[in-house]
Amino acid sequence: MKVLYRIMSGIVVLLFGITLTVLILLAALSTSYISVDAFEHTFYVKDSVLLNFLTVVLLAAIGQFVKKSSRFLEWEKKLATQDRLFGKIKWSLLFLVFLMGIVIVFGTQYIPGADQYSVVSAAWELRVGEYTMYEKDGYMAFYPHQAGLVVILYLLSFIFGNFNYIVFELLNVAGTVIICKALSEITGFFCKSRIEELEVIVLGILFLPLTFYDTFVYGNILGLAFALVAFRHAILFDRTYHIKHAAASAICIGTAIFIKNNYLIFLLGMFCYIILELIRKREKRLLILAALGILAFLSFTYSGRKWIEHKTGESLENGMSSWSYIAMGLHDSDMWGYGWFDGYNYFSYVNNDYNPEIQAEVSKEDIKDSLKKFESNGMWTYTFFSHKIASEWNNPTFQSLWVGQVRNSSILMGPVIKYVYSAEGSNKIAKYLDRLQFVILFGVLLNVVVNIKKRQELEEMILYITFLGGFLFHLFWEAKGQYTFSYFVLLFPCTVRGFSSLGEWIKMVKMEMRGRKLAGVCAVGIVLFAGSLILSQMDMVKSLYADTDSYKEHIALHTRKKILPDGEYTICPKMVEAYQIDLDEMNVVITDQSEDNDKNVRLHTYEGETRIRFLQTDWYLDSSNGLHVQEIVPADSQEWTLQKTGENEYYILQGEYALTYDESQNQVTMSGITGKENQKWRIK
């Protein structure tokens, strides 16, 4: 059995190492940036191989210098023996995580949109007894896996009311604290020094997407918090066989999946870990954990859906077939990218009369077509999967800023927070996170190489298996950076252990065996560095940074600045320049321009946002509750972003919406950004 365990765990480590090497090479060569507009377009941008590796060397050198100091060694001894001191520092760091979350939640107060808004609305319908979203063509009938999140929002509404998204965001803040605490405690299972447990929390602070996702009302943070607590109790049960840990682990993983279906992969990761431990220990009590995990998952999921069905009288048994998500994940689109959302799952469900069985068969045929294309063209297979992997795993922000950039806020944000989410500010943060991402990945590789002989005895195997599961799953499923974010966080304990283990080896470099191993680690680094430089010059790799110039143009285009001087203007639809936006009593209309071409609006720009006031009135163009006018109010519904598209030609934007000329009705409306001619305006 020991041989079988070594073989199976060795396969896991090998696959993980290969996956990690691919991600490191991608991160060294290029970076994937998400657009700052609603198009969700990925730019593949050239990165600096030299700067990435120099950052790792510099941080490793600083770390070793600090750890050699007498003061550090003294603190390490104190922390090892003084539980109270360790607790104070640990909770101080966790309090900092909490404060960062509070600042970002109250500083942004973003209004949920898209799927976030839909689940909040579905919870509201449960309260008021209107069940349109649960009918055959309603949102919940399409996405029944959202039932758990809807139930939680419904229960919260009894105390905090409906559409009180701030409450859920504050729960996210608590979830982020729990994530950092759980990661720290999991680190303590396989690291010798308490310093490393604290370093994981520090890494959670430095990894800003963890904080930025506190504004996301979609269950990602809360689900991850419960999943990591489940991992912690699973490891404790593996060590102690106390039934309370098995029960706690099962309840937490069941809750994680109840909140967000994606965390089913974490449950599968636990099962694989249990199987390995069964082989190694031959301890049948581990089956208790597996049984309770399955029971919690099935009972929580079933009860949530059945309760909603009982309340609404509508069935949640169908929903879009999972095969449609895989089919979509193998699509390519100039607009949507490699494997990203293109609406296939939705339209194939509608076009097949909302029948998931028929949709599944259609999707399987679509998948076969994609596989045939891959089989017949090896270069296309490489291009597709290299770009898909890069777009979802090599995006250093993991879309954490984007989910706010395309939303409106219920407040006028302060200049600091507004800058963070601006094109210019988010670009600088993404560049910082780009370096941090490479450091994290390289630290994990150090952990794999340095501790290769010890791997079979360590609980961190559960992190490796789950990360691998997420990577393999999203090779074929719909791609999104927000999906892979949860798996990347699992690497924190591993990277801390990697750099710490390197330090231990350097201390023992005079020993012959350790010297050889250290030389091996250096050789791995040199090979990766040289390989990255060589790969960067190959034609087949250059497409991974082909958007370098266009990304710079994109950021320059969206950088908020005073596009036009304050003054009086006329705004005309580009399609019919003889017309202009005007005011008829309280209605925004399209009229013929006056013979004298009199200006009829005044533009005033503050911090890159423009207000549009109609002359001879106190009325400002406002998008709240439909396009209209009202007196000046402190809300971003009156703040417009001008984006230049040509000579005297502009988009007039708010979040993911644009001022649009409806030629058929000869009126001005708000609609999603399309980039079409009817969204371009002459301002003169």
FENDASUL-V328901 format. One record per residue. N is the residue number from 1. PHI is phi in whole degrees, 0 to 359 (none if undefined). OMEGA is omega in whole degrees, 0 to 359 (999 if undefined). Layout:
N | PHI | OMEGA
N | PHI | OMEGA
//
This chain:
1 | none | 179
2 | 296 | 179
3 | 295 | 179
4 | 298 | 179
5 | 297 | 180
6 | 297 | 180
7 | 295 | 184
8 | 292 | 178
9 | 293 | 177
10 | 295 | 177
11 | 297 | 179
12 | 299 | 181
13 | 297 | 180
14 | 297 | 180
15 | 296 | 178
16 | 296 | 179
17 | 297 | 178
18 | 296 | 179
19 | 301 | 181
20 | 296 | 179
21 | 297 | 177
22 | 300 | 182
23 | 293 | 179
24 | 293 | 178
25 | 297 | 177
26 | 299 | 182
27 | 293 | 179
28 | 288 | 187
29 | 275 | 190
30 | 211 | 175
31 | 222 | 178
32 | 255 | 179
33 | 250 | 177
34 | 272 | 180
35 | 297 | 181
36 | 268 | 177
37 | 249 | 186
38 | 283 | 184
39 | 289 | 179
40 | 56 | 181
41 | 269 | 179
42 | 262 | 174
43 | 256 | 178
44 | 261 | 193
45 | 240 | 180
46 | 292 | 178
47 | 247 | 180
48 | 262 | 178
49 | 300 | 182
50 | 298 | 182
51 | 294 | 178
52 | 298 | 182
53 | 289 | 177
54 | 296 | 178
55 | 299 | 179
56 | 297 | 181
57 | 298 | 182
58 | 296 | 180
59 | 295 | 178
60 | 297 | 180
61 | 294 | 178
62 | 298 | 180
63 | 300 | 180
64 | 290 | 178
65 | 295 | 180
66 | 295 | 185
67 | 289 | 177
68 | 276 | 185
69 | 293 | 181
70 | 295 | 180
71 | 295 | 179
72 | 296 | 180
73 | 298 | 178
74 | 293 | 178
75 | 295 | 180
76 | 298 | 178
77 | 293 | 179
78 | 298 | 181
79 | 295 | 181
80 | 291 | 186
81 | 249 | 185
82 | 249 | 182
83 | 298 | 183
84 | 294 | 179
85 | 297 | 179
86 | 300 | 180
87 | 297 | 180
88 | 299 | 181
89 | 293 | 181
90 | 300 | 182
91 | 287 | 174
92 | 294 | 177
93 | 294 | 179
94 | 294 | 177
95 | 294 | 176
96 | 295 | 175
97 | 302 | 179
98 | 298 | 181
99 | 298 | 178
100 | 300 | 179
101 | 295 | 179
102 | 299 | 180
103 | 298 | 184
104 | 288 | 180
105 | 291 | 182
106 | 282 | 179
107 | 281 | 181
108 | 254 | 183
109 | 47 | 179
110 | 293 | 178
111 | 272 | 182
112 | 303 | 177
113 | 223 | 178
114 | 53 | 183
115 | 297 | 178
116 | 302 | 181
117 | 295 | 182
118 | 295 | 181
119 | 290 | 176
120 | 296 | 179
121 | 293 | 179
122 | 297 | 177
123 | 294 | 178
124 | 296 | 179
125 | 298 | 176
126 | 298 | 181
127 | 291 | 188
128 | 267 | 178
129 | 80 | 174
130 | 255 | 192
131 | 243 | 181
132 | 297 | 181
133 | 285 | 181
134 | 254 | 178
135 | 285 | 187
136 | 308 | 182
137 | 256 | 181
138 | 269 | 185
139 | 302 | 185
140 | 290 | 175
141 | 291 | 176
142 | 282 | 187
143 | 237 | 182
144 | 296 | 179
145 | 292 | 177
146 | 276 | 186
147 | 304 | 182
148 | 299 | 179
149 | 297 | 179
150 | 297 | 179
151 | 299 | 180
152 | 297 | 178
153 | 296 | 178
154 | 297 | 180
155 | 294 | 178
156 | 297 | 184
157 | 294 | 180
158 | 292 | 179
159 | 258 | 189
160 | 255 | 180
161 | 83 | 179
162 | 272 | 178
163 | 61 | 175
164 | 270 | 187
165 | 294 | 180
166 | 299 | 180
167 | 299 | 180
168 | 295 | 179
169 | 294 | 176
170 | 292 | 173
171 | 296 | 175
172 | 299 | 178
173 | 300 | 177
174 | 299 | 178
175 | 297 | 179
176 | 295 | 176
177 | 299 | 180
178 | 296 | 178
179 | 301 | 181
180 | 295 | 179
181 | 294 | 180
182 | 295 | 178
183 | 298 | 178
184 | 297 | 182
185 | 288 | 175
186 | 295 | 177
187 | 300 | 181
188 | 297 | 179
189 | 289 | 184
190 | 230 | 174
191 | 244 | 186
192 | 279 | 188
193 | 260 | 176
194 | 292 | 176
195 | 304 | 182
196 | 293 | 176
197 | 297 | 178
198 | 287 | 181
199 | 297 | 178
200 | 296 | 177
201 | 294 | 177
202 | 300 | 178
203 | 297 | 176
204 | 297 | 177
205 | 289 | 182
206 | 291 | 180
207 | 278 | 190
208 | 299 | 178
209 | 306 | 178
210 | 299 | 177
211 | 281 | 182
212 | 300 | 181
213 | 286 | 174
214 | 297 | 181
215 | 274 | 189
216 | 265 | 183
217 | 271 | 186
218 | 212 | 173
219 | 90 | 182
220 | 300 | 183
221 | 290 | 181
222 | 298 | 179
223 | 297 | 179
224 | 295 | 179
225 | 300 | 179
226 | 294 | 181
227 | 296 | 181
228 | 289 | 175
229 | 295 | 176
230 | 298 | 178
231 | 299 | 181
232 | 301 | 181
233 | 289 | 176
234 | 296 | 179
235 | 293 | 178
236 | 296 | 177
237 | 295 | 178
238 | 298 | 182
239 | 270 | 189
240 | 247 | 185
241 | 62 | 173
242 | 283 | 185
243 | 298 | 181
244 | 298 | 179
245 | 287 | 177
246 | 295 | 180
247 | 294 | 180
248 | 297 | 179
249 | 297 | 181
250 | 295 | 180
251 | 298 | 182
252 | 291 | 180
253 | 290 | 175
254 | 297 | 178
255 | 293 | 179
256 | 301 | 180
257 | 290 | 177
258 | 301 | 180
259 | 285 | 186
260 | 215 | 186
261 | 301 | 181
262 | 302 | 184
263 | 284 | 170
264 | 299 | 178
265 | 295 | 177
266 | 294 | 176
267 | 296 | 177
268 | 297 | 176
269 | 298 | 176
270 | 298 | 180
271 | 298 | 180
272 | 298 | 177
273 | 297 | 179
274 | 298 | 180
275 | 299 | 179
276 | 298 | 180
277 | 291 | 175
278 | 298 | 179
279 | 294 | 184
280 | 286 | 187
281 | 260 | 186
282 | 57 | 182
283 | 257 | 185
284 | 291 | 180
285 | 296 | 177
286 | 296 | 178
287 | 295 | 177
288 | 299 | 179
289 | 297 | 179
290 | 297 | 182
291 | 296 | 180
292 | 294 | 178
293 | 297 | 178
294 | 296 | 181
295 | 299 | 180
296 | 296 | 180
297 | 301 | 183
298 | 292 | 183
299 | 291 | 180
300 | 295 | 182
301 | 296 | 182
302 | 295 | 184
303 | 295 | 180
304 | 298 | 181
305 | 292 | 182
306 | 294 | 178
307 | 296 | 178
308 | 295 | 179
309 | 298 | 179
310 | 295 | 183
311 | 286 | 186
312 | 266 | 185
313 | 77 | 180
314 | 249 | 182
315 | 272 | 173
316 | 245 | 185
317 | 282 | 186
318 | 265 | 185
319 | 82 | 183
320 | 294 | 182
321 | 293 | 176
322 | 300 | 179
323 | 299 | 181
324 | 291 | 178
325 | 289 | 177
326 | 291 | 177
327 | 302 | 179
328 | 294 | 180
329 | 292 | 178
330 | 251 | 178
331 | 271 | 172
332 | 235 | 180
333 | 212 | 178
334 | 299 | 181
335 | 276 | 190
336 | 263 | 177
337 | 96 | 187
338 | 278 | 176
339 | 78 | 179
340 | 274 | 182
341 | 303 | 176
342 | 228 | 178
343 | 86 | 184
344 | 300 | 183
345 | 299 | 181
346 | 291 | 187
347 | 290 | 178
348 | 290 | 176
349 | 286 | 179
350 | 295 | 184
351 | 292 | 177
352 | 252 | 172
353 | 58 | 175
354 | 59 | 181
355 | 255 | 184
356 | 294 | 179
357 | 293 | 179
358 | 294 | 179
359 | 300 | 180
360 | 298 | 180
361 | 294 | 178
362 | 297 | 180
363 | 294 | 178
364 | 297 | 177
365 | 294 | 178
366 | 296 | 178
367 | 297 | 178
368 | 299 | 178
369 | 298 | 179
370 | 295 | 180
371 | 294 | 176
372 | 297 | 178
373 | 295 | 177
374 | 295 | 183
375 | 295 | 185
376 | 276 | 185
377 | 219 | 182
378 | 297 | 181
379 | 294 | 178
380 | 294 | 178
381 | 301 | 178
382 | 299 | 182
383 | 299 | 183
384 | 298 | 187
385 | 286 | 177
386 | 295 | 180
387 | 285 | 178
388 | 295 | 179
389 | 299 | 181
390 | 297 | 185
391 | 292 | 183
392 | 257 | 182
393 | 252 | 185
394 | 253 | 174
395 | 264 | 189
396 | 295 | 178
397 | 269 | 183
398 | 51 | 179
399 | 66 | 185
400 | 294 | 177
401 | 277 | 182
402 | 300 | 183
403 | 297 | 174
404 | 264 | 184
405 | 297 | 182
406 | 260 | 180
407 | 242 | 172
408 | 273 | 178
409 | 250 | 178
410 | 276 | 178
411 | 229 | 169
412 | 271 | 186
413 | 295 | 177
414 | 291 | 185
415 | 299 | 181
416 | 291 | 180
417 | 295 | 180
418 | 299 | 179
419 | 293 | 179
420 | 304 | 183
421 | 268 | 178
422 | 286 | 179
423 | 300 | 182
424 | 294 | 182
425 | 293 | 181
426 | 295 | 178
427 | 294 | 178
428 | 293 | 178
429 | 296 | 179
430 | 297 | 179
431 | 292 | 175
432 | 297 | 180
433 | 294 | 177
434 | 299 | 178
435 | 293 | 181
436 | 297 | 180
437 | 299 | 180
438 | 295 | 178
439 | 300 | 180
440 | 298 | 180
441 | 297 | 181
442 | 292 | 177
443 | 298 | 178
444 | 294 | 178
445 | 298 | 175
446 | 303 | 180
447 | 298 | 180
448 | 295 | 185
449 | 286 | 186
450 | 292 | 186
451 | 254 | 186
452 | 302 | 182
453 | 284 | 184
454 | 265 | 191
455 | 306 | 188
456 | 286 | 182
457 | 248 | 191
458 | 247 | 182
459 | 286 | 179
460 | 294 | 177
461 | 304 | 180
462 | 296 | 178
463 | 289 | 179
464 | 298 | 183
465 | 297 | 182
466 | 294 | 177
467 | 299 | 178
468 | 300 | 179
469 | 299 | 178
470 | 296 | 180
471 | 296 | 181
472 | 294 | 180
473 | 299 | 185
474 | 276 | 166
475 | 296 | 187
476 | 244 | 181
477 | 283 | 175
478 | 308 | 183
479 | 269 | 172
480 | 194 | 176
481 | 296 | 181
482 | 291 | 177
483 | 281 | 185
484 | 279 | 180
485 | 308 | 184
486 | 297 | 181
487 | 280 | 180
488 | 297 | 180
489 | 299 | 180
490 | 297 | 184
491 | 279 | 186
492 | 303 | 179
493 | 299 | 183
494 | 290 | 181
495 | 289 | 177
496 | 297 | 179
497 | 294 | 180
498 | 297 | 180
499 | 292 | 178
500 | 294 | 179
501 | 294 | 176
502 | 299 | 179
503 | 298 | 179
504 | 297 | 180
505 | 291 | 180
506 | 297 | 177
507 | 299 | 185
508 | 254 | 187
509 | 297 | 181
510 | 287 | 176
511 | 287 | 186
512 | 302 | 183
513 | 296 | 181
514 | 296 | 178
515 | 299 | 179
516 | 296 | 181
517 | 293 | 178
518 | 296 | 177
519 | 298 | 178
520 | 295 | 178
521 | 298 | 178
522 | 300 | 180
523 | 296 | 178
524 | 299 | 179
525 | 298 | 181
526 | 294 | 179
527 | 298 | 179
528 | 295 | 180
529 | 296 | 180
530 | 295 | 179
531 | 298 | 179
532 | 296 | 179
533 | 296 | 180
534 | 293 | 181
535 | 299 | 183
536 | 298 | 181
537 | 263 | 181
538 | 276 | 183
539 | 300 | 183
540 | 291 | 181
541 | 261 | 186
542 | 297 | 178
543 | 293 | 179
544 | 284 | 172
545 | 220 | 183
546 | 284 | 185
547 | 259 | 185
548 | 304 | 182
549 | 289 | 182
550 | 293 | 177
551 | 293 | 177
552 | 300 | 178
553 | 294 | 180
554 | 298 | 180
555 | 294 | 179
556 | 298 | 181
557 | 294 | 184
558 | 262 | 177
559 | 292 | 185
560 | 285 | 178
561 | 206 | 180
562 | 286 | 181
563 | 286 | 181
564 | 234 | 175
565 | 293 | 176
566 | 303 | 180
567 | 165 | 183
568 | 262 | 186
569 | 216 | 168
570 | 239 | 179
571 | 250 | 184
572 | 237 | 173
573 | 294 | 182
574 | 301 | 184
575 | 292 | 181
576 | 220 | 187
577 | 287 | 177
578 | 284 | 180
579 | 259 | 177
580 | 210 | 172
581 | 287 | 182
582 | 215 | 183
583 | 237 | 175
584 | 243 | 190
585 | 58 | 181
586 | 253 | 185
587 | 254 | 175
588 | 276 | 186
589 | 228 | 173
590 | 251 | 180
591 | 230 | 173
592 | 292 | 176
593 | 291 | 177
594 | 292 | 181
595 | 297 | 181
596 | 272 | 182
597 | 52 | 180
598 | 295 | 176
599 | 287 | 183
600 | 230 | 175
601 | 225 | 175
602 | 242 | 179
603 | 255 | 176
604 | 225 | 185
605 | 248 | 177
606 | 222 | 181
607 | 52 | 175
608 | 83 | 179
609 | 251 | 187
610 | 248 | 172
611 | 258 | 183
612 | 243 | 180
613 | 249 | 177
614 | 281 | 183
615 | 296 | 180
616 | 68 | 178
617 | 219 | 172
618 | 253 | 187
619 | 263 | 179
620 | 245 | 177
621 | 294 | 189
622 | 223 | 183
623 | 253 | 181
624 | 290 | 180
625 | 57 | 181
626 | 88 | 183
627 | 289 | 180
628 | 200 | 176
629 | 232 | 172
630 | 199 | 180
631 | 297 | 183
632 | 300 | 179
633 | 225 | 179
634 | 281 | 181
635 | 215 | 182
636 | 284 | 174
637 | 292 | 177
638 | 253 | 180
639 | 255 | 184
640 | 240 | 177
641 | 256 | 176
642 | 269 | 180
643 | 237 | 185
644 | 287 | 179
645 | 239 | 181
646 | 177 | 180
647 | 295 | 182
648 | 56 | 186
649 | 235 | 189
650 | 215 | 159
651 | 271 | 174
652 | 242 | 195
653 | 243 | 168
654 | 216 | 182
655 | 59 | 181
656 | 263 | 181
657 | 242 | 181
658 | 228 | 172
659 | 295 | 190
660 | 230 | 176
661 | 266 | 178
662 | 268 | 186
663 | 293 | 183
664 | 295 | 180
665 | 257 | 182
666 | 52 | 180
667 | 215 | 180
668 | 255 | 183
669 | 223 | 171
670 | 248 | 177
671 | 210 | 179
672 | 301 | 183
673 | 295 | 177
674 | 240 | 183
675 | 81 | 181
676 | 283 | 184
677 | 297 | 182
678 | 285 | 175
679 | 252 | 179
680 | 254 | 185
681 | 231 | 173
682 | 269 | 176
683 | 242 | 187
684 | 217 | 999
//
